[in-house]
Amino acid sequence: MLMTTESTKQEQLHPCNAYTDLKRRFRDVGRLEAIGEILGRDFLTAMPDGAYRSRLNQIAYLYKRVHQDIVNKDIRRLLDKALTHEDNHSTDWDDWDRANLRAMASVYDEHSLIDDDLMEYNAKVANEGRRCHRNALENHDWDSAREHLRNVVDVERRIAEKKLKARGGEDLYDALLQDYCPGYSHSTIDKWFNQLEGSIKGLIPEVMAFQAQKPEPIQLADSYPVDSQMWLNEEMLALFGFDFERGGLYQTGHNPVEGGTPDDTRLVIKNVDTSNFLDSLKSAMHEAGHGLYIQGLPRKSWRYQPVAADLGSAMQESQALLVEMLIGRTEEFFEFLSPRLEGLFKAMHDPTLHPENLCAIKTHVRPTVDRKRADEVTYFLHILLRYRLERDLIEGRIQVEQLPEMWTESSYELLGVSPQDHGEGILQDVHWFVAKFGYFPSYTIGHMLATQFYQTMRQDLPDFYTLIRTGNFQPITAWLNKYVHSRGRLLGPHELMRDITGKEASPEFLMAHLRERYLREEIKI
């Protein structure tokens, strides 16, 4: 397994003057991007409503300005010089400098495909989408959302056409997919998803028959104060090692989101529901996985450099789902949590808070219309529904006006349930409204990668389940930081998976995990 050491290199002079200049320029780009990130988080949490229009313009302008600084003709000239120097003086370049130069070239290539005005307009439309989606969801108002979504699809198709023309690919959708799942073509995803569809549809009745032998879980029926829930959420984040000196957890009327920088990591969850603390805890732990990844990036040595960025949405989701779904739904996790909940909510000996019951609630398999409350087994079918619809939408095989009907049909076909209104259907997710076409597959790919990490981690940490049972989560975070977080973009996603687990990504690991957890089968891969 490749090991790395960290040294301060952001400001270090390099034998290649062009590369030293590039590091300085990308440092300044990184600073602007960090400002944009914080403005975006403030947009969701503390910004007064009266600042909405001006903030939109500020964020959109920053995206344009960053874009202009990256596609500056001097950047191309310096990249050419640096790449030539690397070819001719290879001993001057260590693995990190090579990876940083590759990442710089990749960032330049991506930005050079899009013109300034399109970049600015896309940023504005995407940020408008959060408020549009929030208002439409609150009012179940598809009519007001439809026009915005038409605009988003139009601009995303224009971007996809430029990217496809410049760098090739399978089709328009594939051009967008690479922004979120780099290295995974949609033909590969189709193959994996077809395999998973058959396997999971076969697994669901097996699991439901298996769980029918046990009593139904007792559902939560008390009132859980907001302050107590937020205290619990923050304590759990702290136990995993989230640094509140460099970040925070906030509530919003918008959908949950992670973001910020390693020095200022803002995690945002939807306003707490006093009737169900498990929803809030789930959301907080999911965002914690993202936040730990962001805070663990190599900020000290490579602050603001492209090599210090994460490996994309699929890898991000692997970290979030590993914390939320894999660790946060173990029996041991609820053995740790249960007595603390009884004290926090002043509900001693409450049977709903017993570890067995809490675990049963969180591992109960039953198809539902709501992705965010879906169990781990049926969750993939929610992603498959969205993946197929967004692919057909970008390719022009269906139109925005058809989405509600297509959503209802697909939900019944895949899950056997139908939404009763637009809030349960087309309006339940924010992703399309904020121009994230191609993001949804990252949840399933992330789930696949998470199960591979999970398997390897259990081998490397023999007391893994004891750590969870005792609330000692930081050795788990340290393992993730050592092998994933701190390496930034030193390796590509495929190289990293092979280096850590010894194997390529495969849906077999996800299926083995599901059969082990939900049918008590032990399957060796």
N, C-alpha and C positions, 0 to 999 in steps of 0.2 A: 504494500500500500504506500503510495507516494506521500512523503512527509514534507512539511514546509516550515520555514522559519520566517518570522516577521521582522522587518527592519524599517526605519523611517526613510521613505524613498520619494515621497511627494515632491520635496524641494531639492532632492539630491541632483547634482550635476551629473550628466551622462557623457561618455566620450563622443556620442553623436549629438552635436549642437541642435540639430533639427528636432530630435526627440525631446531634448530639454525644453525647447520652445513649445513643443506640442503639450508637454505636461503642464506648463504654465497656462496655456490657452484653455486646455480642458479643465484645469482647476477653476478658472473663472467661469466657464460654462457650468460646472458643477455647483458653484455658488449661486448662480442665477436659478438653476433648477431647484436648489434647496429652498430658495425664497418662494418659488412657485408652489412647492409642496406645502409649505407652512401656510401660505395664503389660501390654498385649497382646503386644508384642514379647518382653518378659521372660518372659511365659507360655510362649512357644515355645522359649526358648533357655536361660535361666539359672535359672528358678524350680525350687526343689526340689519333688519329687513331693508331699511332705507339705503343701505350700501350695495344692494344686490346688483344693480345695473353697472355701477362703476367698478365693482369687484370683477364682474364678468370681463369687462374690457381690460382691466389690469392683468388678469390671468392670461387672457388670450394674447395680449401684447407680449407678455413674458415668454410665452411659447414661441411667438414669432421672433423675438429678439434672440433667444437661445438658438433657434433654427438658423438665423442669419449668421451668428457667430460660428456655428459648426460648418456651414457650407461656404464660408469665406474662401476665396481662391488661394489664400496663403496656406490654409489647412491642407489642401490637396498637394501643394508643392512640398510642404514639410513632410507629409506622409510619404511621398515618393522618395524623398531624400533619406528618410529614416528606414524605409523598407530596403533601399539599396544598401545602406550601411549595415543593416542586419545580415544581408546576404554576403557582404564582403568582409565583415568583421564579426563573425558569430561569437567569438569569445568575449566580446564586450557586452553581450546580452545574456542575462539570466532568464529563468523561466517566467518570472513575474513581469519583467520588462517586455519580453516577447508577447506574453498574453495581453499586456496593456496596449501594446502597439496594434495587435490584432483587433482588440476591442475598439480602439480609436478608429481604425479603418472601417470597421463594421458600422459604428455610429455615423461616420461621415457618409458611407454608402447609403444607409437608410434615409438620412435626411436629404441627401442630394436628389432623391426621387420625387420630392414634394416641393412645390413652390411656396413662397412666403405667405401669400394670401390664403392659400388652401390650408396651410398649417394653422394660421390664426383662426380661420373660420371653423375648422374642425374643433379646435380647443374651445371656442365660444359655444358651439352647438353642444358639445359634450358636457360642459359645465351647466348650461341651461337645462340639460336633461335631468339633473338631480331634482331641481325644484319642480319641473314639469311632472316628473314621475311621482314625487311626493304628493302633489296636489291631486293628480289623477287617481292615485291609489286611495287617498282619503275619501274622495267623492265617487269612486267607482266610475270614473268619467273617461271612457275610452275615446269619445269623440274629441276631447281637447288634447289627448295624447297622440292621436293618430297623425295629425299634421306635423308635429315635431318628429315623430318617428320616420315619416316620409323624408324629411330633410336629412336626418341622420343616415338613412339608407342611401340616399343620393350621394352624400359626401363620401361615405365609406366605399361605394362603388367607384367613385372617381379616384380615390386614393388607391384602391385595389388595382384598377386598370393601369395606373402609373407604375405600381410596384411589379405587376405581372409583366408588363412590357420591358422593364429594365432588368429584372433579375430572373425572369422565367418562373416556372412553377406549373402546377397542374391546372389551376383555374383561378378565378377571382377570389374565391373563398380561401384557397390555399395561400394566396398572397397575404391575406389578413391574418390567417392562422399563425403564420410564422412570427408575428409580433408577440404572441402569447405562449406558443408552444414551439420554440425554435428547434429545428431538427426533426420535427414530426410532421410528415406530410399527411394530408387528409385521406390518402389511400391507405396508409398504415393505420390511421385511426379508424377508418371504416372496417378494416380487417379485425382489429382488436374489439371494436364495439359490436360487430356482428357476433364475434365469439362470445363476448360477455352477455349479449342479449339472450342468446340461447341458453347459456349456462345459468344465468340468474333467473330467467323465467322458469327453468327447471328446479332451481334451488328454492324458490319462494314457497311452493306448496310443501316441500319437505320440511322447511323451517317452521311453517305454520302448524303442521301436524306435530312436530316435535314440541313446540311451545304449548300446544293445546293440552298436553299432559300435565301442565303446571297451572297453578291458580292464576287468574288474571291479576295484573298489578293493580294496586290501589292508586287511583289518580290523585294528584295534589288538589286540595279543596280548601286551603287556608288562604290567608292574606299575608304576604311577605313584604315588609316595608322596603321602600326604595333604598333608603340609606343602608339598611342591613345587606341588601343584595349587592350594592356597589362596594361595600366593605368586603364582602366575601369575594367578589370578582377581583378586587385589587390584591387581596391577600393571596389568592391563587396565583395571580401573575407574579407576585413577589417570590412565592415559593419556587416557581420555575426559573427565577433569576432575572425577571424583567426589571430593568433599572429605572426606577421612578425619578432619579436625578436627571435622566436623559429621556424621559418620556412620560406619557400619561394616558389615562383611560377616560373617555368622555361619552356622554349620551347625546343622541340627536334624534330629530324627527325623520331624518333620512335613513337610508339603508346603511348597515355596518360597512366600515372601510378601514384599511390600514394605510399608513403613509407617514410622511415626514422623512427624516434623515436618521442616521445612526446616532447623532447627537441630540435629536429632537424628534422622537418617535411618537406620533399621535395615533392612538387606537380609538376608534369610534364605534360604539354599538348603538342599536336602536333603543329608544326609551324603554326603561324597565317595565315589565308587566307584573303588577303586584300579585297576580294569581298564579304565577308560575316562575319560580326562581331558576328552574332548570334551563329554560330558554335563554335567560340572561347569562347564566354561567356558561352555557354552550357557546354563545356568541363571543363572550369574553375570552374563553380558552382558544377559540378559533383565531381570533385576532391576536392573541398572545403568541401563537405559533408564528404568525407573520412578523410580529414585533420583535421576537427573539432573533429571527433571521436578520431583520434590518439592523438591530443593535449589534449583532455579532459580526457584521461585515468588517473587512479590514480597514477600519477608519483611521487608525493611528498611523499606519504606514502609507496608505494609498488614498487618503481623504480626497473626495471629489473626482478621482480618476475613474475611467470606464471599467478598469479591472476590478474595482471595489464594488461594482454593482451586483445585484443578485442575478440568478440564471433564468429569470423569466417567471411567468405566472404558474406554469406547471410545477416548477421547483418550489415556488412560494406556497402553492396549495399543498404540496407534500408536507411541508413543515406545519402548516395550520391544521391539516387533517390528522397528522400524526399526534399532535397534542390533543385536539378536540375529540376525534373519533376513536383512535386506537388506544391511547392512554386513558382518555377521559371516559371511556365506556367499559373499563375493566372492572371486575369484581373488587379487586384490590383498591382501586380508586375510591369506590363508594364505602369500603370498609374504613378508609381514612377519613372520608368526608362526613359520614353519618353522625358520629357523636358531636362533631363541631356544629353541624346544622341544628341538632337538638338544642344546644346551648344558645346559638345565635338567634334562633327563632322562638326560643322559650317553649319548646314542644317536646319535653322529655317523654320518652317511650311512645312517641307518636308512630304508629305502624307505617305510615306513609314515608317516614324518614329512615326506616330500617335499611341497611345496605342492600339486602336482597331485593327489597321492593324498588329502591331507586335504580338499581341495576336492571331490574325487570322492565321498568318504565323506559329506560334509555336503550334497551336492546329488544324491545317488543317490535315484531315485524308485522306491519299492516299497511297496505297501499293507501296513500293519502294524496290529496291534490297539492299539498303544500311542500315545496322542495326543502325549505328551511327546517321543517319539523319532520322530514322524512327519516325513516330508520336507515341504518347503514346498508342493508341489503337492497332495498328498493331505490335508494338514492341514485344509483346509476341510471335507472329508467327515466328519472326527471332530467338528467343531463342529456340522455339520448334524444328525448323529445325536443329539447332546445337546440341541440346540435343539428338535427335534421332540418328543423324549421329555419334556422338562421343561414344554413348553407343554401337551402332552396331560395331563400329571400335574396341573398346577395347574388346568386346566379340568375335571378329573374324568373325562376320557375313558379314562384308565387308572389303575390303583391301584398303590401301592408294591410290593405282592406280585408284580405282573406285570413289574416292571422288568428283572430278570435275563434273562428269556426274550425280552422286547422288545428289550433291548440286543443280545443275540446275533443275533436275526433282522435287526435294522437294520444291524449291523456286516457281516453277510454280504451283505446287499442293496446297501449303499453301497460297501464296500471289498473284498468277496470273501474276507474272512477272518473267522474266528470265535474269540472268546476261549476258552481252555482251562479257565479257572476264573474265580471272581469277582474275583480280583485283577487279571486282565487285562480284566475287564469292568466291571460296575457299581461296583466299589470303587476303580477307578484314580484317580478325581478326588475332591477334597475339597469342591468348590463346594456341592453340594446339602446336604452334612452341616453346613455352616456358614451355611445359609440364603441362599445366593447364587443364587436362582432369577431368571433374566434376565441373568446375567453372561455366559454362554457366547457369545452373539452379538457381544459387544464384541471378541472375538478376531478375528473376520472383518471387522467394521467397522473395527477398528483396523488390520488388515492392508491394507484398502482405503485408509484415510487415509494410512498409512505410505508406500504406493507413490506417492501424489500428492505428499506432501512430498519423497520421494526424487527424483522427477522434477524438481520445482522447485529443489531444492537442487543438483542436478547442473548446472542452468542457471546458478544464481547463483555456484557455486564451480567455475570452469572446470578447476581442477587437482584436482578431487574424488578421482579414483582415485589420483593421485600422493600425496595426503594419506594415504589408506588404506595404500598400499604402503610408505610411510615411517613409519607409526605416528603420524602427526601428526593425531590425531583431534580436538583441541580446537577448530580452526576449524569443524568440523562441529557440535560441541556448542554453540559460540557462536552459530551460525546458528539452531539449535533454540531456544536460550535467548532470542534476540532476538525471534523470531517466534511462539514457542509458550509456553515456560515462563514467562517474565517477565510475560506478559500476564494470567496468572491467568484470572479470569472477566470481564475487560474486555469481551470479545465472547462471544457464544454459539458453539457448535460449528459451526453452518452459516455464520455470519458469518465466523468465523476461517478456515474452509476457503476461502471465496470471496476473502477478503482476501489470503491467502498464495499460493494457487494459481490464483486467478481462475476457479475452476470449482466446481461442486457435487460432493459425494461421489458416486462412481460405481464399480461393479464393473469397468468397462472398464479402469481404470488397473491393477487387480490382474491382470487377464487379460493385458494388454499386457506387464506386468513378467514374468509367468511365461513367456510365449512368447519374450520377449527372452532371459531367463536360461537357459531349458531347451531352447529350439530355435534359439537364435541369430538369431531374427527381430527386425527393427527395425520397430516399429509406432508410428506417430505418432497422438496423440489430440488 
